[in-house]
Amino acid sequence: MLNILQIQGFDWDRGNLDKNWRAHGVASGECEEMFFNRPLLIEPDRTHSQSEARYYALGKTNDNRLLFASFTIRNNRIRVISARDMSRKERIHYGKA
């Protein structure tokens, strides 16, 4: 089970630092911002949790951009796997929070 209070930062390396920017126009800083703004919805991603526990988050940046992010936790750090703008269905779900 994810305990967000134990998180000590983010895990960025050459492999994932600008991957979301190239694929979806989401900067790594925007990914980080969403974890500090409220509301933040985090759910387990059971479909993609074969080798390690994965989660997805719905949140917003400081500029109120609504983002979806899939991530895992490695060494008490958030490692973002993918980040993109929320879909219509995700925005509706997030709006209910």
N, CA, C and O atoms as a GROMACS GRO file, in nm:
protein
  388
    1MET      N    1   0.084  -0.119   0.000
    1MET     CA    2   0.000   0.000   0.000
    1MET      C    3   0.088   0.124   0.000
    1MET      O    4   0.190   0.129   0.069
    2LEU      N    5   0.049   0.222  -0.076
    2LEU     CA    6   0.126   0.345  -0.090
    2LEU      C    7   0.106   0.435   0.031
    2LEU      O    8  -0.007   0.466   0.068
    3ASN      N    9   0.217   0.477   0.091
    3ASN     CA   10   0.213   0.577   0.198
    3ASN      C   11   0.284   0.701   0.144
    3ASN      O   12   0.407   0.709   0.146
    4ILE      N   13   0.206   0.796   0.097
    4ILE     CA   14   0.261   0.916   0.033
    4ILE      C   15   0.349   0.996   0.129
    4ILE      O   16   0.434   1.073   0.083
    5LEU      N   17   0.330   0.981   0.259
    5LEU     CA   18   0.410   1.055   0.356
    5LEU      C   19   0.554   1.006   0.363
    5LEU      O   20   0.641   1.077   0.414
    6GLN      N   21   0.581   0.887   0.313
    6GLN     CA   22   0.717   0.834   0.314
    6GLN      C   23   0.797   0.873   0.189
    6GLN      O   24   0.915   0.840   0.179
    7ILE      N   25   0.735   0.942   0.095
    7ILE     CA   26   0.801   0.980  -0.029
    7ILE      C   27   0.906   1.087   0.000
    7ILE      O   28   0.880   1.183   0.073
    8GLN      N   29   1.024   1.068  -0.059
    8GLN     CA   30   1.135   1.161  -0.035
    8GLN      C   31   1.175   1.240  -0.158
    8GLN      O   32   1.278   1.309  -0.156
    9GLY      N   33   1.098   1.233  -0.263
    9GLY     CA   34   1.130   1.310  -0.382
    9GLY      C   35   1.092   1.234  -0.508
    9GLY      O   36   1.004   1.148  -0.508
   10PHE      N   37   1.161   1.268  -0.616
   10PHE     CA   38   1.131   1.211  -0.747
   10PHE      C   39   1.255   1.145  -0.804
   10PHE      O   40   1.368   1.184  -0.776
   11ASP      N   41   1.232   1.044  -0.886
   11ASP     CA   42   1.340   0.968  -0.950
   11ASP      C   43   1.339   0.999  -1.099
   11ASP      O   44   1.261   0.942  -1.175
   12TRP      N   45   1.428   1.091  -1.141
   12TRP     CA   46   1.442   1.126  -1.282
   12TRP      C   47   1.581   1.086  -1.327
   12TRP      O   48   1.679   1.108  -1.256
   13ASP      N   49   1.589   1.028  -1.445
   13ASP     CA   50   1.718   1.000  -1.506
   13ASP      C   51   1.707   1.026  -1.655
   13ASP      O   52   1.603   1.071  -1.702
   14ARG      N   53   1.812   0.998  -1.729
   14ARG     CA   54   1.809   1.025  -1.873
   14ARG      C   55   1.697   0.950  -1.943
   14ARG      O   56   1.645   0.996  -2.045
   15GLY      N   57   1.658   0.836  -1.888
   15GLY     CA   58   1.555   0.756  -1.951
   15GLY      C   59   1.414   0.812  -1.939
   15GLY      O   60   1.330   0.785  -2.025
   16ASN      N   61   1.388   0.889  -1.834
   16ASN     CA   62   1.251   0.937  -1.817
   16ASN      C   63   1.239   1.089  -1.797
   16ASN      O   64   1.128   1.139  -1.778
   17LEU      N   65   1.350   1.162  -1.801
   17LEU     CA   66   1.345   1.305  -1.772
   17LEU      C   67   1.262   1.384  -1.873
   17LEU      O   68   1.180   1.466  -1.833
   18ASP      N   69   1.281   1.360  -2.001
   18ASP     CA   70   1.206   1.437  -2.100
   18ASP      C   71   1.117   1.350  -2.189
   18ASP      O   72   1.065   1.398  -2.290
   19LYS      N   73   1.099   1.226  -2.152
   19LYS     CA   74   1.016   1.133  -2.229
   19LYS      C   75   0.872   1.184  -2.240
   19LYS      O   76   0.813   1.178  -2.348
   20ASN      N   77   0.815   1.235  -2.132
   20ASN     CA   78   0.677   1.283  -2.134
   20ASN      C   79   0.663   1.414  -2.211
   20ASN      O   80   0.558   1.443  -2.267
   21TRP      N   81   0.770   1.492  -2.213
   21TRP     CA   82   0.769   1.615  -2.292
   21TRP      C   83   0.762   1.581  -2.440
   21TRP      O   84   0.683   1.640  -2.515
   22ARG      N   85   0.845   1.486  -2.482
   22ARG     CA   86   0.846   1.447  -2.623
   22ARG      C   87   0.715   1.381  -2.665
   22ARG      O   88   0.666   1.405  -2.775
   23ALA      N   89   0.658   1.298  -2.580
   23ALA     CA   90   0.538   1.222  -2.616
   23ALA      C   91   0.408   1.301  -2.598
   23ALA      O   92   0.316   1.288  -2.678
   24HIS      N   93   0.401   1.384  -2.491
   24HIS     CA   94   0.273   1.446  -2.456
   24HIS      C   95   0.282   1.595  -2.423
   24HIS      O   96   0.181   1.656  -2.389
   25GLY      N   97   0.401   1.655  -2.434
   25GLY     CA   98   0.415   1.797  -2.403
   25GLY      C   99   0.403   1.828  -2.255
   25GLY      O  100   0.364   1.939  -2.218
   26VAL      N  101   0.437   1.730  -2.169
   26VAL     CA  102   0.430   1.749  -2.023
   26VAL      C  103   0.574   1.751  -1.969
   26VAL      O  104   0.648   1.654  -1.982
   27ALA      N  105   0.612   1.863  -1.909
   27ALA     CA  106   0.746   1.878  -1.853
   27ALA      C  107   0.757   1.805  -1.720
   27ALA      O  108   0.657   1.786  -1.650
   28SER      N  109   0.878   1.764  -1.684
   28SER     CA  110   0.898   1.693  -1.558
   28SER      C  111   0.855   1.779  -1.439
   28SER      O  112   0.802   1.726  -1.341
   29GLY      N  113   0.877   1.909  -1.446
   29GLY     CA  114   0.835   1.998  -1.338
   29GLY      C  115   0.684   1.999  -1.319
   29GLY      O  116   0.635   2.008  -1.207
   30GLU      N  117   0.610   1.991  -1.430
   30GLU     CA  118   0.464   1.984  -1.420
   30GLU      C  119   0.421   1.855  -1.351
   30GLU      O  120   0.327   1.855  -1.271
   31CYS      N  121   0.490   1.746  -1.383
   31CYS     CA  122   0.460   1.618  -1.318
   31CYS      C  123   0.476   1.632  -1.166
   31CYS      O  124   0.391   1.586  -1.090
   32GLU      N  125   0.583   1.694  -1.125
   32GLU     CA  126   0.608   1.711  -0.981
   32GLU      C  127   0.503   1.800  -0.917
   32GLU      O  128   0.454   1.771  -0.808
   33GLU      N  129   0.466   1.910  -0.984
   33GLU     CA  130   0.369   2.004  -0.928
   33GLU      C  131   0.238   1.935  -0.892
   33GLU      O  132   0.179   1.964  -0.788
   34MET      N  133   0.193   1.845  -0.977
   34MET     CA  134   0.061   1.784  -0.953
   34MET      C  135   0.054   1.709  -0.821
   34MET      O  136  -0.053   1.698  -0.763
   35PHE      N  137   0.168   1.658  -0.773
   35PHE     CA  138   0.169   1.583  -0.648
   35PHE      C  139   0.160   1.674  -0.525
   35PHE      O  140   0.136   1.625  -0.414
   36PHE      N  141   0.178   1.805  -0.544
   36PHE     CA  142   0.172   1.899  -0.432
   36PHE      C  143   0.042   1.980  -0.428
   36PHE      O  144   0.017   2.053  -0.332
   37ASN      N  145  -0.039   1.968  -0.532
   37ASN     CA  146  -0.163   2.044  -0.540
   37ASN      C  147  -0.282   1.955  -0.506
   37ASN      O  148  -0.276   1.833  -0.522
   38ARG      N  149  -0.389   2.016  -0.461
   38ARG     CA  150  -0.510   1.944  -0.423
   38ARG      C  151  -0.625   1.988  -0.511
   38ARG      O  152  -0.629   2.104  -0.552
   39PRO      N  153  -0.718   1.900  -0.541
   39PRO     CA  154  -0.718   1.760  -0.498
   39PRO      C  155  -0.619   1.677  -0.579
   39PRO      O  156  -0.587   1.709  -0.693
   40LEU      N  157  -0.572   1.571  -0.518
   40LEU     CA  158  -0.485   1.473  -0.582
   40LEU      C  159  -0.548   1.336  -0.558
   40LEU      O  160  -0.564   1.294  -0.444
   41LEU      N  161  -0.583   1.269  -0.666
   41LEU     CA  162  -0.641   1.135  -0.655
   41LEU      C  163  -0.536   1.032  -0.694
   41LEU      O  164  -0.479   1.041  -0.803
   42ILE      N  165  -0.510   0.937  -0.607
   42ILE     CA  166  -0.414   0.831  -0.635
   42ILE      C  167  -0.484   0.697  -0.617
   42ILE      O  168  -0.548   0.672  -0.515
   43GLU      N  169  -0.470   0.613  -0.717
   43GLU     CA  170  -0.530   0.479  -0.714
   43GLU      C  171  -0.427   0.376  -0.757
   43GLU      O  172  -0.337   0.408  -0.835
   44PRO      N  173  -0.438   0.253  -0.706
   44PRO     CA  174  -0.348   0.148  -0.755
   44PRO      C  175  -0.383   0.113  -0.899
   44PRO      O  176  -0.499   0.114  -0.938
   45ASP      N  177  -0.282   0.082  -0.976
   45ASP     CA  178  -0.300   0.040  -1.115
   45ASP      C  179  -0.275  -0.110  -1.121
   45ASP      O  180  -0.166  -0.155  -1.156
   46ARG      N  181  -0.375  -0.186  -1.086
   46ARG     CA  182  -0.361  -0.332  -1.077
   46ARG      C  183  -0.333  -0.396  -1.212
   46ARG      O  184  -0.268  -0.501  -1.219
   47THR      N  185  -0.380  -0.335  -1.319
   47THR     CA  186  -0.360  -0.391  -1.453
   47THR      C  187  -0.212  -0.394  -1.491
   47THR      O  188  -0.168  -0.487  -1.558
   48HIS      N  189  -0.136  -0.292  -1.450
   48HIS     CA  190   0.004  -0.280  -1.491
   48HIS      C  191   0.102  -0.306  -1.376
   48HIS      O  192   0.216  -0.260  -1.381
   49SER      N  193   0.061  -0.378  -1.275
   49SER     CA  194   0.145  -0.400  -1.157
   49SER      C  195   0.201  -0.542  -1.151
   49SER      O  196   0.197  -0.606  -1.046
   50GLN      N  197   0.253  -0.592  -1.262
   50GLN     CA  198   0.306  -0.727  -1.261
   50GLN      C  199   0.439  -0.738  -1.186
   50GLN      O  200   0.451  -0.818  -1.093
   51SER      N  201   0.538  -0.661  -1.225
   51SER     CA  202   0.671  -0.675  -1.164
   51SER      C  203   0.692  -0.580  -1.045
   51SER      O  204   0.779  -0.606  -0.961
   52GLU      N  205   0.615  -0.473  -1.036
   52GLU     CA  206   0.624  -0.379  -0.925
   52GLU      C  207   0.490  -0.308  -0.911
   52GLU      O  208   0.414  -0.298  -1.007
   53ALA      N  209   0.462  -0.258  -0.793
   53ALA     CA  210   0.335  -0.187  -0.770
   53ALA      C  211   0.335  -0.057  -0.850
   53ALA      O  212   0.428   0.022  -0.843
   54ARG      N  213   0.228  -0.038  -0.924
   54ARG     CA  214   0.212   0.086  -1.000
   54ARG      C  215   0.084   0.155  -0.956
   54ARG      O  216  -0.009   0.093  -0.905
   55TYR      N  217   0.083   0.285  -0.978
   55TYR     CA  218  -0.028   0.369  -0.939
   55TYR      C  219  -0.057   0.467  -1.051
   55TYR      O  220   0.024   0.489  -1.141
   56TYR      N  221  -0.175   0.526  -1.044
   56TYR     CA  222  -0.202   0.639  -1.131
   56TYR      C  223  -0.254   0.753  -1.046
   56TYR      O  224  -0.315   0.732  -0.941
   57ALA      N  225  -0.228   0.873  -1.093
   57ALA     CA  226  -0.269   0.992  -1.020
   57ALA      C  227  -0.342   1.087  -1.115
   57ALA      O  228  -0.307   1.098  -1.233
   58LEU      N  229  -0.442   1.153  -1.062
   58LEU     CA  230  -0.509   1.262  -1.131
   58LEU      C  231  -0.486   1.386  -1.047
   58LEU      O  232  -0.515   1.388  -0.928
   59GLY      N  233  -0.433   1.490  -1.110
   59GLY     CA  234  -0.404   1.612  -1.036
   59GLY      C  235  -0.390   1.730  -1.128
   59GLY      O  236  -0.413   1.720  -1.249
   60LYS      N  237  -0.352   1.843  -1.070
   60LYS     CA  238  -0.338   1.965  -1.150
   60LYS      C  239  -0.206   2.032  -1.121
   60LYS      O  240  -0.150   2.021  -1.012
   61THR      N  241  -0.156   2.103  -1.221
   61THR     CA  242  -0.032   2.177  -1.207
   61THR      C  243  -0.062   2.313  -1.142
   61THR      O  244  -0.177   2.345  -1.114
   62ASN      N  245   0.041   2.390  -1.119
   62ASN     CA  246   0.024   2.525  -1.063
   62ASN      C  247  -0.055   2.615  -1.158
   62ASN      O  248  -0.118   2.711  -1.114
   63ASP      N  249  -0.052   2.583  -1.288
   63ASP     CA  250  -0.129   2.658  -1.388
   63ASP      C  251  -0.265   2.596  -1.416
   63ASP      O  252  -0.332   2.629  -1.514
   64ASN      N  253  -0.307   2.503  -1.328
   64ASN     CA  254  -0.437   2.434  -1.338
   64ASN      C  255  -0.450   2.345  -1.461
   64ASN      O  256  -0.561   2.319  -1.506
   65ARG      N  257  -0.339   2.298  -1.513
   65ARG     CA  258  -0.343   2.198  -1.620
   65ARG      C  259  -0.376   2.064  -1.555
   65ARG      O  260  -0.310   2.023  -1.459
   66LEU      N  261  -0.477   1.995  -1.605
   66LEU     CA  262  -0.521   1.869  -1.547
   66LEU      C  263  -0.442   1.754  -1.609
   66LEU      O  264  -0.446   1.733  -1.730
   67LEU      N  265  -0.370   1.680  -1.524
   67LEU     CA  266  -0.282   1.574  -1.572
   67LEU      C  267  -0.318   1.438  -1.515
   67LEU      O  268  -0.369   1.426  -1.403
   68PHE      N  269  -0.290   1.338  -1.592
   68PHE     CA  270  -0.291   1.196  -1.553
   68PHE      C  271  -0.146   1.154  -1.550
   68PHE      O  272  -0.070   1.187  -1.642
   69ALA      N  273  -0.105   1.080  -1.447
   69ALA     CA  274   0.031   1.026  -1.443
   69ALA      C  275   0.027   0.883  -1.391
   69ALA      O  276  -0.042   0.854  -1.293
   70SER      N  277   0.100   0.796  -1.457
   70SER     CA  278   0.121   0.663  -1.401
   70SER      C  279   0.261   0.666  -1.341
   70SER      O  280   0.353   0.727  -1.396
   71PHE      N  281   0.277   0.597  -1.227
   71PHE     CA  282   0.406   0.603  -1.159
   71PHE      C  283   0.424   0.481  -1.071
   71PHE      O  284   0.331   0.405  -1.044
   72THR      N  285   0.547   0.464  -1.027
   72THR     CA  286   0.581   0.362  -0.931
   72THR      C  287   0.666   0.428  -0.823
   72THR      O  288   0.706   0.544  -0.836
   73ILE      N  289   0.694   0.354  -0.718
   73ILE     CA  290   0.780   0.406  -0.611
   73ILE      C  291   0.906   0.321  -0.609
   73ILE      O  292   0.900   0.198  -0.600
   74ARG      N  293   1.020   0.387  -0.618
   74ARG     CA  294   1.149   0.318  -0.608
   74ARG      C  295   1.235   0.392  -0.506
   74ARG      O  296   1.262   0.512  -0.520
   75ASN      N  297   1.278   0.319  -0.404
   75ASN     CA  298   1.362   0.380  -0.299
   75ASN      C  299   1.298   0.506  -0.241
   75ASN      O  300   1.365   0.609  -0.225
   76ASN      N  301   1.168   0.498  -0.210
   76ASN     CA  302   1.091   0.609  -0.153
   76ASN      C  303   1.087   0.733  -0.241
   76ASN      O  304   1.072   0.845  -0.192
   77ARG      N  305   1.100   0.712  -0.370
   77ARG     CA  306   1.091   0.823  -0.466
   77ARG      C  307   0.986   0.790  -0.571
   77ARG      O  308   0.970   0.674  -0.610
   78ILE      N  309   0.914   0.892  -0.615
   78ILE     CA  310   0.816   0.875  -0.722
   78ILE      C  311   0.890   0.870  -0.855
   78ILE      O  312   0.966   0.961  -0.888
   79ARG      N  313   0.867   0.764  -0.930
   79ARG     CA  314   0.923   0.753  -1.065
   79ARG      C  315   0.805   0.755  -1.162
   79ARG      O  316   0.730   0.658  -1.173
   80VAL      N  317   0.792   0.866  -1.233
   80VAL     CA  318   0.683   0.882  -1.327
   80VAL      C  319   0.712   0.798  -1.451
   80VAL      O  320   0.818   0.809  -1.512
   81ILE      N  321   0.616   0.715  -1.486
   81ILE     CA  322   0.628   0.629  -1.604
   81ILE      C  323   0.573   0.701  -1.727
   81ILE      O  324   0.633   0.698  -1.834
   82SER      N  325   0.458   0.765  -1.708
   82SER     CA  326   0.395   0.837  -1.818
   82SER      C  327   0.308   0.948  -1.760
   82SER      O  328   0.246   0.932  -1.654
   83ALA      N  329   0.303   1.060  -1.830
   83ALA     CA  330   0.216   1.171  -1.790
   83ALA      C  331   0.158   1.234  -1.916
   83ALA      O  332   0.226   1.248  -2.018
   84ARG      N  333   0.031   1.272  -1.905
   84ARG     CA  334  -0.040   1.331  -2.018
   84ARG      C  335  -0.157   1.411  -1.964
   84ARG      O  336  -0.188   1.406  -1.845
   85ASP      N  337  -0.222   1.485  -2.054
   85ASP     CA  338  -0.344   1.555  -2.016
   85ASP      C  339  -0.453   1.452  -1.984
   85ASP      O  340  -0.457   1.344  -2.044
   86MET      N  341  -0.539   1.486  -1.889
   86MET     CA  342  -0.650   1.396  -1.854
   86MET      C  343  -0.745   1.381  -1.972
   86MET      O  344  -0.764   1.474  -2.050
   87SER      N  345  -0.803   1.263  -1.984
   87SER     CA  346  -0.908   1.240  -2.081
   87SER      C  347  -1.038   1.303  -2.029
   87SER      O  348  -1.044   1.346  -1.914
   88ARG      N  349  -1.138   1.308  -2.113
   88ARG     CA  350  -1.268   1.363  -2.072
   88ARG      C  351  -1.323   1.284  -1.952
   88ARG      O  352  -1.370   1.344  -1.855
   89LYS      N  353  -1.318   1.153  -1.959
   89LYS     CA  354  -1.368   1.068  -1.851
   89LYS      C  355  -1.291   1.093  -1.721
   89LYS      O  356  -1.351   1.098  -1.613
   90GLU      N  357  -1.160   1.109  -1.731
   90GLU     CA  358  -1.077   1.137  -1.612
   90GLU      C  359  -1.109   1.273  -1.553
   90GLU      O  360  -1.111   1.288  -1.431
   91ARG      N  361  -1.133   1.374  -1.640
   91ARG     CA  362  -1.169   1.508  -1.590
   91ARG      C  363  -1.300   1.504  -1.512
   91ARG      O  364  -1.314   1.570  -1.409
   92ILE      N  365  -1.396   1.426  -1.561
   92ILE     CA  366  -1.524   1.413  -1.490
   92ILE      C  367  -1.502   1.349  -1.354
   92ILE      O  368  -1.554   1.397  -1.253
   93HIS      N  369  -1.423   1.240  -1.350
   93HIS     CA  370  -1.393   1.171  -1.224
   93HIS      C  371  -1.321   1.265  -1.128
   93HIS      O  372  -1.353   1.270  -1.009
   94TYR      N  373  -1.223   1.340  -1.179
   94TYR     CA  374  -1.146   1.433  -1.096
   94TYR      C  375  -1.236   1.546  -1.045
   94TYR      O  376  -1.222   1.590  -0.930
   95GLY      N  377  -1.328   1.592  -1.128
   95GLY     CA  378  -1.418   1.701  -1.089
   95GLY      C  379  -1.507   1.664  -0.972
   95GLY      O  380  -1.551   1.752  -0.898
   96LYS      N  381  -1.535   1.536  -0.955
   96LYS     CA  382  -1.618   1.491  -0.844
   96LYS      C  383  -1.543   1.494  -0.712
   96LYS      O  384  -1.604   1.488  -0.605
   97ALA      N  385  -1.411   1.504  -0.718
   97ALA     CA  386  -1.330   1.509  -0.595
   97ALA      C  387  -1.339   1.646  -0.535
   97ALA      O  388  -1.278   1.672  -0.431
   0.00000   0.00000   0.00000
